């Protein structure tokens, strides 16, 4: 499944290219960080935390641990950002206040580090057969359909251009970016998504001017002096919830590493898993202390890498540096956030489309039998379905259980492991 790239995983980049590729990743990543920070900050009782500070430290921790992971941790081209499972636990525990959440996050990160040091990860990675890897890659893409739909119809845009028209424009941008990726050659091919995002933003500027006033109003340099917002306090419910949430983070991380290794370098996976998981645990402790959501390796990379043919981990390192700078430079953050939601959604759709293809390729790398159709198809269907169920469906379940059953990726991973290794286990 190894593909030829313009820049391979360990290729160092010229400075000008590193900046362009870093900005390309940042434009795709930034909306997810804003959404995560806003959701968690607004879930807390009024006055407990400053929203601007929460976003600053979300950018700071995401960027910093992206740099650490790509240079020292797993050393794969994966972005780090707030984990969905931890965000869910954060929101569910918000009525308890920030202090128990901080302690719970730190305990969960510490337990993950203990798991790595105890040497149990080797057993887990052996469970990731081609069927499991393919299902995870497809589930990651399909699990993002709900937020992707909101982006592509322009939900929340001001001024509104009409959801139907915005969706048609978004589909056109998807086809345009995919065509650029396919037709362009050399360096232009590597920034095909960035070109599409620039032209898409220009189009929406003519439909309704972009909010440039936010850029001019933003200050050049800003940093909250409050690094630790409150003293963490142990609460058993928070400790249990985050311990369970970090089991989901472990599964998510292994899935992300398995997916990216399939198209870059599978030989470093065993060593990368332990080091990457260790850094993820350390990130949980640091983020808990800062009062923000712990990070996890995001899984959007394979599709984007296949589209722009740049697999260098140093390109993602550059994105981490941009995110750290954006935490201290509000004007840079405001500029990145100018890109309209439909344009971001279109770029993400191109990447996710490629990722589904990678998932199919992983499953089809060997001769399939009738057993494989159910092992692959059922988890993909049921996992995707979980992501579209109303939140009220799970409201009566304990918070520690909601972390699992309300997460489409975790449900799908559990089902494919159950079918592959137990219910439909092949005879030796």
C-alpha positions, 0 to 999 in steps of 0.5 A: 500500500506504500505510495510514492510521495513528493516528500516522504515521511522523513524528508526535511523541507525547504523553509518556504515549503514548510511554511506553505504546507504548515498553513495548509494543515492549519487552515484545515485544523483551525475550525475543529479547534475553535469548535472544541474550545467553544463547546467545552468553555460554554458547557461550564457554569458562567464565570468559571473560565474565560473563553478566549483563554480556553481557545488560546491554551487549546491552540497552544497545547495542540500545537505544542504536542503536534511538534513533540509527537512528530519530532520525538513521539510517534514520528508520523505526520499526524495532527494533535487536537482535543480528543472527542471522547475527552470532550464528551467527558468534559461536557458531561462532568461540567456541572461538577465544575472545572476543578474535578475535571482537571483532576480527572483529566490528569488521572486519565493521562497518568493511567495511560502512561502506566499502561505504556510502561507496563508493556501491554501495548504490544498485545493490543497492536496485534489485534489490528488485522487488515479488516480492522485497519480498513474499518477504522479508516472508513469509520473515521471518515464517515464519523465526521459526516455530521460536522462535515454536513454543517460545514458544507451547507454553511450552517451558522454563516453570516450572511446566510447565502441559502443552504442549498446554494452553499451546498452546491458550491461546496460540492463544486469546490470538492470536485475542483480540489480533487481535480487539481490534486489529480491533474497538477504536477510537481510542487503545485500538486502538493498545495492543491488543497491550499489553492482550492481553499484560496479560490473558494474563499475568494468566491465567498468573498464576492458572495458576501464579504469576509469578516476582515474587521475581526482581523483588524480588531485583533491585537498582535500579541496576547497571552493570558497570565493565568496558566493554571485556572484553579487547583485540581480536586479529586472527585471519584465520578470524574476519575472514573469517567476520564479513566474510561474516556482514556480507554477510548483515546487509546483505541483512537490513537492506535487506529490513527497510527495504524491508518497512517502507517499503512500509507507511510511506514508500517515498520516503525509502528510498534515503537511509535505506538508506545512512544506516541501513547506516552506523549498522549498521556503526558498531554492529558496531564498538562492539559488537565493542569491548564484546564483544557481538553487532552489531545489525541492524534487526529485521523484526517491525515491519510486522505489529505496526504494522498491528495497533496502527495506530501507525507513528511512529518516535518510539514505537520511539525510546521503546522504545530508551530503555526498553531503555537504562534496563533495562541500568542498572536490573535491577529494570525488566529483571526486571519486563519479563521477567515476561511469560510466553513464551506471551504474548510468542509470542502477541503476536509471532504476531499481528504476524507474521500481519499481516506475511504479509498485507503480503507477499502484498499486495506481490506482488499489487500488479500482475498476476501470471503463471505465472512469478511463482508460482514466483519467489515460491513456491519461495524461500518454501518452500525458505527456510522449510525451511532454518530447520527443518533440524537444525544437524548438516546444516551441521556439515561446512561451513566456518564462513564458509559456514554463516553463509549456508546455515544462515540461512533468510532469506539462503537465501530472499533468494538464491533469489528474486534468482536466480529474479527477475533471472537464471533467470526474468528477464522479457524487456524 
